[in-house]
């Protein structure tokens, strides 16, 4: 799985950061210290960490991930990363 999306709400720049969905690599989620949760009203699970996005990006860089793009969608910031 070479692509990864992470996101956070603009008002929550210090965390938590969403780092994966229910199909994400469990080893990667363990490395990030992510916990799986299901938010009331959603029919899917997501992984999150209490770290700020900058901390998550630093951890992912150590594993060879690079930011491909970053954007704001409404009140959400989203980063797309890729690993060779």
C-alpha positions as CSV (number, residue, x, y, z in Angstrom):
1,X,0.0,0.0,0.0
2,X,2.2,2.8,-1.2
3,X,-0.4,5.7,-0.9
4,X,-1.6,7.1,2.4
5,X,-4.0,9.9,3.3
6,X,-3.9,11.7,6.6
7,X,-6.1,14.5,7.7
8,X,-7.2,16.8,10.5
9,X,-9.8,19.5,11.2
10,X,-8.4,23.0,10.9
11,X,-9.4,23.8,14.4
12,X,-7.5,20.7,15.6
13,X,-4.1,21.4,14.1
14,X,-2.5,20.1,17.3
15,X,-4.3,16.7,16.9
16,X,-5.9,14.3,16.7
17,X,-4.8,13.3,13.2
18,X,-6.7,10.7,11.1
19,X,-4.2,8.3,9.7
20,X,-6.1,5.5,8.1
21,X,-9.2,3.6,7.4
22,X,-10.4,0.1,8.3
23,X,-8.3,-1.4,5.5
24,X,-5.0,0.2,6.5
25,X,-1.8,-1.7,7.1
26,X,-2.0,-2.8,10.8
27,X,1.8,-2.7,11.2
28,X,1.9,0.9,10.0
29,X,-0.9,1.8,12.3
30,X,1.0,0.2,15.2
31,X,4.1,2.1,14.3
32,X,2.1,5.4,14.4
33,X,0.5,4.5,17.6
34,X,-3.0,4.7,16.0
35,X,-6.2,3.5,17.5
36,X,-9.2,2.3,15.6
37,X,-12.6,4.0,16.3
38,X,-16.1,4.2,14.8
39,X,-17.7,7.6,15.1
40,X,-21.4,7.5,15.8
41,X,-23.3,7.9,12.5
42,X,-20.5,6.6,10.3
43,X,-20.7,3.1,8.8
44,X,-16.9,2.8,8.7
45,X,-13.9,2.7,11.1
46,X,-10.9,5.1,11.0
47,X,-7.5,5.1,12.7
48,X,-6.4,8.2,14.6
49,X,-3.5,9.4,16.7
50,X,-3.5,12.2,19.2
51,X,-0.3,13.6,17.6
52,X,-0.3,16.8,15.5
53,X,0.0,16.3,11.7
54,X,3.6,17.5,11.7
55,X,4.6,14.7,14.2
56,X,2.8,12.1,12.0
57,X,4.5,13.5,8.8
58,X,7.9,13.3,10.6
59,X,7.3,9.6,11.5
60,X,6.1,8.7,8.0
61,X,9.2,10.4,6.5
62,X,11.4,8.0,8.4
63,X,9.6,5.1,6.7
64,X,10.2,6.6,3.2
65,X,6.8,8.3,2.7
66,X,6.9,11.6,0.8
67,X,4.1,14.2,0.6
68,X,2.6,14.2,-3.0
69,X,0.0,16.9,-2.3
70,X,-1.8,18.8,0.4
71,X,-5.1,20.6,0.3
72,X,-7.9,22.1,2.3
73,X,-11.4,20.7,1.9
74,X,-13.9,22.8,3.8
75,X,-12.6,22.7,7.4
76,X,-10.3,19.7,6.8
77,X,-6.6,19.6,5.9
78,X,-5.6,16.5,3.9
79,X,-2.1,15.2,2.9
80,X,-1.5,12.5,0.3
81,X,1.7,10.6,0.8
82,X,3.5,8.0,-1.3
83,X,6.2,5.5,-0.6
84,X,8.4,4.0,-3.3
